[in-house]
Amino acid sequence: MCHLQHITRPFLLLVASIGLAGAARAEESYEAFVSKYCIACHGPDQQEGELRIDTLSRDFALGGDTHRWAEVIERVNAGDMPPEGEPQPTQEEI
């Protein structure tokens, strides 16, 4: 049993660190995408469609802004956002 603990603890630490690294990369991707494609029209200076994307909750477990995020994702996936004439995300970014 003691031998198993020596294996389990490092394994759990590795798994946790991979999870945190993945979460950090996801956060960076989110921030980059929003900064590049959304914040100019849906940020602190301007709120087209009464949407300020940088203040939406990303805590989906609580569900506070889940419906707004669903709408944002739907509009981006449909190609409605960003609007014509604005830089468009690549498929890899979406």
C-alpha positions in Angstrom: 0.0 0.0 0.0 2.8 2.4 0.8 4.3 1.8 -2.6 1.0 2.8 -4.2 1.0 6.1 -2.4 4.4 7.0 -3.8 3.0 6.5 -7.3 -0.4 8.0 -6.7 0.7 11.3 -5.2 3.0 12.3 -8.1 0.4 11.1 -10.6 -2.3 13.2 -9.1 0.0 16.3 -9.0 0.8 15.7 -12.7 -2.9 15.4 -13.6 -3.8 18.5 -11.6 -1.0 20.5 -13.2 -2.0 19.4 -16.7 -5.6 20.5 -15.9 -4.4 23.9 -14.7 -2.2 24.4 -17.7 -5.2 23.5 -20.0 -7.4 25.9 -18.2 -4.8 28.6 -18.5 -4.5 28.0 -22.2 -8.3 28.2 -22.6 -8.3 31.5 -20.7 -5.6 32.9 -22.9 -7.5 31.7 -26.0 -10.7 33.3 -24.7 -9.0 36.6 -23.9 -7.3 36.7 -27.3 -10.5 35.9 -29.2 -12.6 38.5 -27.3 -9.9 41.2 -27.6 -9.5 40.6 -31.3 -13.1 40.1 -32.5 -15.6 41.3 -29.8 -14.4 44.0 -27.4 -14.4 46.9 -29.7 -18.2 46.7 -30.2 -19.1 44.8 -27.0 -16.8 46.2 -24.3 -16.4 49.0 -21.8 -16.5 51.8 -24.5 -19.3 50.6 -26.6 -22.1 48.0 -26.1 -23.7 47.2 -29.4 -27.0 45.3 -28.9 -26.7 46.1 -25.2 -24.1 43.4 -24.9 -20.9 43.9 -22.9 -19.1 40.7 -23.3 -16.2 41.3 -20.9 -18.7 41.4 -18.0 -20.6 38.2 -18.7 -20.1 35.5 -16.1 -18.1 32.5 -17.3 -19.3 30.4 -14.4 -21.6 28.1 -16.3 -22.3 26.0 -13.2 -24.3 28.9 -11.8 -25.9 29.6 -15.1 -26.2 33.4 -14.7 -25.2 34.4 -18.3 -25.4 31.0 -19.9 -28.2 32.1 -22.2 -26.2 35.1 -23.4 -23.1 33.0 -24.1 -25.3 30.5 -26.0 -26.5 33.4 -28.2 -22.9 34.7 -28.7 -21.7 31.3 -29.7 -24.6 30.8 -32.0 -24.0 34.1 -33.7 -20.3 33.5 -34.1 -20.9 30.0 -35.5 -23.5 31.2 -37.9 -21.1 33.9 -39.2 -23.3 36.7 -38.0 -20.6 38.0 -35.7 -18.3 39.7 -36.2 -20.3 41.6 -38.8 -19.3 42.1 -42.4 -16.4 44.5 -42.8 -14.8 43.4 -39.5 -12.0 40.9 -39.1 -13.3 37.4 -39.2 -12.1 34.5 -37.0 -10.6 31.4 -38.7 -12.2 28.0 -38.2 -9.3 27.1 -35.9 -10.1 30.1 -33.7 -13.8 29.1 -33.5 
